Amino acid sequence: MKNKYNKQLVLLVCTMLSITAFSQNTPEIHGYVRNYTGVLTGQGTDYSIIQNTMNLSFEKKTPFMGFKLNPYVYHYAQDDDVDFGLREAYIDLFFDHFDLRVGKQQIVWGKADGVFITDVVSPKDLREFLLPDFEEIRIGITSIKLNYYFGKDNAFELVLAPEFEPTRYAEPGSIWFPKMSLQGAKIDMSEKKITPSLKNSEVFLKFSKLSDFIDYEIMGGYMFDDDQSMHTRRYMNPQTQTPDSVVITPRHHRLGLFGGSLGTEIKGVVLRSEAAFYTGKRFMSTNPMTPDGLIEKDYVHYLIGADWITRGINFSVQFIQEAILDYDSDIAKDKTTNTMTFIANDSFFNDKLTADVLAYWGLTNEDALIRPRITYELYGGLNLTVGGNLFFGSKGMFGQFDKNDMVYFKLKYDF
Amino acid sequence: MLQSLKIKSYLCALLLLATAAGKTVSAQEPSALKIIENVYNRDEGESRIGKIRMTLINNRDNKRIREIQQYVKDYGDMDKIIMFFITPADVRNTSFLSWSYDDESKVDNQWIYLPALKKVKRISSDSKKDYFMGSDFTYDDMGDRHPNADNHKLLRTETMNDEECYVIESIPKERGYMYSKKVTWVIKDKWIELKKTFYDEDGELLKNLTSLEYSLIKGYWFVTHLEMHNVQKNHRTDMQFIELELDAGVDDNLFTERMMSLGL
């Protein structure tokens, strides 16, 4: 298996180098090489990760067109495994009032920091929870993106994604595998995959405006839920009339989405808000009699936030709420889930050293994730980062990983 | 009699010192505010395209290079500026957009595009106090501070580098501004700041700004090479235009979210 991957990797690199070597219009090549080593501190001193990364970006841009090819390779030293792929691979066409981008691309919407509210066009890779850089968490989707610009800083963005790509979660056995009560259940994966077709395409539309007083976006989408709904069927033993077996069928359902975001500045404080309203989202039920174990409800996800600077330190605070409308007490998830985020960063010695902290605080489950780190520029483009990921609590999104506290360092060279 | 001679001698000595160090201000000189307004309003063309190289030099003479592509356009009542960071590689494709207004009651609008986040973010106008890319220039040092934001006083006239200069002291009207005082040497008739000294909030000398090169381009006086020296940290930033075009006919579409995210 490994041999097969190695051959594909060599083929990929050779293709890249061939493009570079023989192209008459040589593209710009940028990227980074990085070592990322983390040690668990909550359960012994096991390495949580030893990862070597190469990220390459081949780019070319003219006034009429451009392209980007962004292959990556992750080497995991612990089990000598290699993961590689294309983060982005697209072609741009530029016109006077519109741009067209076709291919695999990361699409980012909204004004939230570290939280995904209307930023749902690109699915997420959560195989290492929320710990990788956001560029690595977002999965590029194959899509056609049309941007139309008109008037004074107005723009429409239309995205058509013919192939649905779901959120990726850690596999069982990983320290980042989410806690689920599926013990003894049989998993039927037959309906997890959405067959690519025009009917199964996702469509998103956004209007955005930048002005001196306020920036805002209004968006809508006809999409599949990135998170799978766990259809649960309980088969009864006809003789004992007790549950005999449980079969769980993960399935992605259609969702209607409407939302928006805005940002403005008042007396040096940038105020941000973002909200998304979903129709037809399915939630797991605690009642075994609920058909398929799921209850369908409308759902709101929103935040309000503020950024400001005090004594040269940048601060950001956000309050986020998820609320299930017309709540049913059988739903396993709380009616409302409240979270706060806190960000502070500063730089020293003419930006040679930067220090920042990002903290998530789950108000509902009394859990938290605190991520302090410092980065030192050793040489132009060569940076050493030392940081920690500290989990608190016993349940909830962060508390479930309470044993996964870690310290890490990253040595990264950008070129 | 002896006492009187002594006093006269002192006065003559003081007068000689004053003449040597700088001339006293005559009644015909423009007011300090007018001089600073002339600097502020000095015509640099309706637009410009420039590539800037900043060399950051620490107290051990270690150098770090930053390069920026800059587009500027004067819209009469407002200026728009967009900057694309080229090097170092880890900040490549970061862009910064600023709309600044002649109307001093309006705060500047600023946005930053971070390629790692693929997002245009509005940032606080208070960030003008931040140092720009680790240099010794704050965002405010690089922009035009409105003349009415400070109280100005014409201290003297003085010859520096063979240029006749007005020496102006500027004290900020607002409390808590990052500098307690600035002293500027303005070249007569060219309205260029030849030198500027910045004093910190405790009144101590913080930074010296020196215009190393300036020239007449398309009929506009323009400073093409500057050095900012932070004397407290002994850190210097050499800022030089390595490419420059004035009246460049810059397209309005450059100063948009579209260009920030598409990059150069």
Interface residues (C-beta under 8 A of the other chain):
Chain A: H30 Y32 K61 D92 F94 D99 Q106 V108 G110 K111 D133 F134 E135 R138 N147 Y149 D153 A155 S208 L210 D212 D215 G263 T264 E265 G268 V269 V270 D307 W308 I309 G312 N314 S347 N350 D351 K352 E377 G380 G381 N383 K412 D414 F415
Chain B: L56 N58 R64 I65 T87 P88 A89 D90 R92 W99 K106 V107 N109 W111 A116 L117 K118 K119 V120 K121 R122 I123 S124 S125 D126 S127 K129 D130 Y131 M133 G134 S135 D136 K233 H235 N253 T256 E257 R258 L262 G263 L264
